[in-house]
């Protein structure tokens, strides 16, 4: 049997980013069928070694070529010539792929292009229309994204297929062995050493798991958390931030912590890279996971948190608003933005970012530390069911297999290519 070959452009699929993780899940879903091979450009991280990699246990079926950024014209041309893939699948912000769409005519003349779309900013970005139209299919991570796509490019083939998390990894840890792991982690944090499982007066643990980037509001969160503690008492809560504390695209978090006077265990930085199983322990240790990002395509960390039974506190923007509630029940608190900020660049001239207020954040935090055990249990179990019902990992894998199968059958590749007309230059008299 001749296997179909997929060329993948995205964050490195073995990296811890949300984009990288979902790319890995999609690739593994295809490889499990035994009908596909994958050639992958692993970008968006620093590489110590640019030697092509084979991924166990897939061997020749999954090759990763480390690249800076996400690739370039010549790399794509070379891979098309040498590897002869049947389809190009790519994912992340469309701003990173303008160079790719510049050679659409070279690519789509031979193979279909499938874009997994993560752009959610309003107003509907009409300036992205030619990008959307340059794909054979656009797959959207959120309902918000899908509505934007249908508004901007209604004639482009599209579908909604949200992210998912593995329930085998991200789950509520209830066994004796699991509880021991949580306790061991708790014992490593001096400010949590007085924990008593039977006490109602334990410090609440708030968890933040994000990139230290400007839109993620890492510095603002520390500031607001400090002022919240000033009001309710510094013995009431702890904030754990799992991130790079000095990311070049973010802020100097240790400096902020020291400057604001929350360096005595009130705000703790977790900066070591951990495996998903270890990350699940952190979610289980926490009482709540926070994401107050001004703009968020999806927000994988909050979905992982809900899957572990840990409610979330989020800005009602992008895909976050679909996670925290199913329209009837709430699995934490969603904070409605009180203002919008217009940001942009030469590539993206006019978009909004959603801003919540400190006052609204403070009100929610007070509710969080004073919630009854019964209400908390309801939010916790409801969130886990919400993930199982709407972000089911098995369904996610099968939907990706069905999607790729369908597109290859519909569009063809190389000698069987269908539904695409090559550009033609017309002579002008």
N, C-alpha and C positions, 0 to 999 in steps of 0.2 A: 504493500500500500504506500503510495506517494503521500507524504505528509505536506500539508499546507504550511507555508512559512510566513510568519508575521514579523514585520519590522516595528519595533517599539521605541518611541522617543519620549522620555519623561525624566523625573528625578530617578536617581539610581534606585533600582527596585529592592536593594538590600539596605538602603538608608532608612533612618527612623521617621522621615517626614511623612505627613499624611498622604501626599501625592505618591511618594515612593512605596508606601505600604499598600495602597490600593492598586498600584501598578503590579506589585508582586502578587496580590490576590488574583488579579485578572489573568496574569501570565500562568500561574499555577492551575487555574481553572481550565485553561486551554490544554496545558501539557498533560493533565490527568486523563484527558480523553484518548491520548495515544495517537491523535490525528494531526497534531500541530508541532511545529518547531518555532522557536523564537530567537530572533537576533535583536539585541537590545543595546541602545546607546545609554549608558549610565551616566547621567550628568548631574549638575547642580551641587556637587560636593568636591572637596579637595581630594586629589588622588596622589598617593605615594608611588603608585605603579600603574602604568598605562597598558600593561600586558592584557590582552583579551582573556576573559575568565570563562570557565565552564562551571555551571552550578550543579552541585550534587543534589539529588541522585539522577539528574536528567542528562548529564554528559553533553553530547553533541546537539541535543535538542534545545538547549538553552545556553546561548553565548552572549556575554556582556562585553561591550567595547567601552572602556572608560573614556569620557570626553569632558572637555571644559565647556561649561554652559550646557547647551542642548544639541550641539552639532553645528554644521554649516553646509553650504551648498555642495562643496567638493566631497565631504564625507558621505552625504546622501547619494550623490551621483555614483560614487565608488561602490557603495553597498548595493545600490540598485543593479549595477553591472555585475558584481561578483556573486551576490547572494540570491538575486532574482526572487525577492519576497513576493507573496501574493497579495499583501495588504499592508498599508502603513497605519498604525495606531499611535496616537500621541495625546499627551495630557499635560496640562497646567495652563497658566495665564496666557491668553492669546498674544499678548505683547511680546512674549518670548519666541513667537513663531512667525513673525512677519517675514523673516528671511526665507522660511519654508514655503509660505504661500507665494513668494516671488517666483518659485520654480514649479508651481502647481502644474503648468502645462507639460513639464517634463515627467512629472510623477504620475499624474492622473491619466495620461495617455496610455500608461501601462498597468497601473494598479489603483484600486480605490484608496481614498484617504478618509480615515475615521477619527474624529476629534472628540475626546472626552472633555467636556466643557466645564470650567470651574469659575466662570466670570459671573458675578451677581450684582454688580453695581448699577444703581439707577441714576439718572433716567435711562430708559432703554438705549443702550449704546449703538446708535445707528452707524457710527463710524466703524463698527466691527462688521457691518453687513458684508462687504466684499470678502472678509475672512470666512464668515459662515458659509457663504455661497461657494467657496473654494473647496468644499468637502463633499464627499459622497454621502456622509452621514455625520450628524452631530448628536452625541449622546450626552445628556445633561444630568448633573449630580443632584440637582434640587428642583422642586417645582417652580421656584422663583426663576432659576436659570432657564427652564424649559419655556416659561411664559415669555421671557425676554427674547429668546430665540424665535419663537413663533410670531412675536410682534415685529421683530426686525427683519427676519428672513423667512416668511411663511412658506415659501416654495422649497426650502431646504429640507431634506429628509432628516427627521429628528425623533428622539424618544427620551423618556425619563428613566434613568437607572441610577438610583442613589448608592452611596457608599454603604459598606457593611463592616461588621467586626465579627471575629470568630468567638462564638460563645463557649468554645472549648478552652479558650485562654482568658477572655474577659468575662468573668462570672463572679457571683457572690461566693466568697470563700467561707465555707461553714464547717469543713472537716476539722478534726483535732490538729492534724498536721498543718493545715492552712492557717488556723488561728494562731498556731505557734510562730509561723512566719510573720504574721502581722504584729504579734507581740514583740518579736525579736527586733523588727524595724522600729516599733514604738520605743523600745528600750534604748535605741541608739540616739534618740532625740531627747536631750536633757529637759527641755521645756514640757515634755509629755510624760515624764517619769512618774508622776503621781496619779496616773490613770487607774481608775477603779471601775471594772465592768458593771458594777451594781449601782454606781453613783450617778446622779443626775447633774452633778456639778463639774463634770469633766470639761476640759477645754475643747471647744469645737475645732476641728481641723478642716481648713479650707485648702484646696489643692488647685494649682494652676499649672497646666502642662501645655506650653506653647513655645513657638519661636520668639526670641527676644527681638521683635521687630516693631517699628513705630506704630503701625495700625493695631497691633495686639494690646497696646496700652499697658505695658508692663510697669513702667515707672508710675503712671497714674494709679494703678492698682495698689502699689505699695503706699503711696501718699494717702489714698482714701482709706486703706485698711488701718493705717496708723491713726488717722483722725477718728475712725470708728472705735478703735481701742481706747483712745483718749476719752471717749464718751462713756463706753460701757465697762471699761476696765481692762487692763492689759493681761489679766489672768483668765479672760473669757475665751480667747481664741488664738490659734496659730495659723499662719499662712506658709505653706510649702510651695515653692516655685521650682518646677523641673524645667530647666532651660540652660542655655549658654549665658552666663551672667554678663559677659562683655562681647556680645555679638557685634560685628562691624555695622550691621543694619539696625541695631537697637541702642540700648542705653547701658550705662555703667551701673548695674544694679547694686553691687556691693557698696559703691559710693553713695547711692541714694539711701540704702538701708542704714548706713553709718550716719549720714547727714540728718536723717529723720529721727534717729534715736530708737530704731526698732531692731538693733543688732544683738539684743540679749535674748534670742530665741523666739521672738515674736514673728519674725520673717526669716525663713530658712531657705537657702538655695541648694537644690539638688542638681548637680551639673554633670555627673558621671553618666555615660551612655549605659542604658540598661536594656535587657531583653524584654519582650512583651510580657512574659510571665512575671518578671519583677515589677514591671509597670502596673500590672493588675493588683499586686500587693499594695502599691501606693494608693490606687483608687479605693481599695477596701479599707485602708487605714483612714482615709478621709471621710468626713461627714458630707462634704459638698465639693463639687468641682466648679470653678469659676471660668467664664470666658466673656469678657466685656469688650472684645475687639470691635473697632469702629466699622469694620467690613470683614465678612467671613463667608467664603464660598460655601463651606459645609461645616467644618469644625469637628474633626475626627475624635479629638480627645473627649469631648462631651458625650459622644455616642459610646465610646469605650467606658466612660464613667457610668452611664445609665445601664449598660450591660452588666456592670458589676454591682448594681443596686444602689449606686451613689447618686443622689439627686444633683441637679445642676442649677447654676445661677448664670443667666446669659443675657446679652444684648439681643433684642428681637430684630436681628438683621440676617439676611441670607438664609442659609440652611439651618442655622441655630433655632429659628422660630418654628421649624418643623419637628425639631427634636424634643423641645421642652414641653410640648403639648400635642395632643391628637385632636384638638378642637373642643374636647369635652373635659378631659382630665389634664392636670398639670403634674409634671415630674420634676418639680423644682419651681423656680421663679424666672419669668421672662420680663425684662425691664424694657419698657417702650422708649425709644429715642425721643428726646425732647427738642433736638435740633439737628440740622444737617450742615455739613461743611462741604463746599465745592472744592475739589482738588483736581489735579490733572497734570498732564505733561504734553509734550509735542506729539506723542503717539496717541495719548488718550486725553483729549482736550477738556472734557466736561463730564465729571462723575461726582456722585454724592458719597460721603461717608456719614454713617449714622452715629450720633453722639448721645449717650445717656447722661443724666445729671448725677452729681455726687449725692444730692439729697435723696433721689430715688434709690440709688445704690445703698445708701445708709439705712433706709427704711427696710429694704429687703434683707440686709444682713442682720438687723435686729429681729426680724421674723424668723430667720434661720436659726439663731441661737436660742430662741424661745419656743420653738415648735414643740407640740406634744409628741410623745413617742408613737401614739396611734397614727397621727397625721403623717409623721415621717415615714412610718412603715408603709402607709398607703402610697406615698410618692415613690418610695423605693421599689416596691413590687410592681407598681404601675409602669415605671420606667423600664424595668426589665422586660415586661410583657410588650411594651411599645417597640422595643428593639427587635424582639422575636417576631412580632407581627409585621413590621414595616421595613426592617433592615436585616432580614434573615440571611445568614451567610450562605447557606446551601442554595437558596433561591438566587442570590447574587451571582454565585458561580455559574449556575445553570443559565441564567439570563444572559451572561456574557458569552457563553458558548453558543447559545441560540442566536444571539445578535451577530457574532462573527460568521457563523455558518450561513445565516440568512444573507448578509451583505456580500459574501464571496459568491454565493449562488446567484444573487441578483445582479451583481456588477461584473463578475468575472475578473480575470487578470491576464496580462500579456496577450497571447493569441486568442483568448476567449473574452477579452475586455468588452464590456457593454455599457451603454447609457452615458458615454462621455464623448463629446466632440472636441477634437483638438483645435486649438486656435489656428486661424489662417490669416496671414497677412494679405491684404488686398491691394492691388496696384491702383494708384491714384494717378489719373491722367494729368 
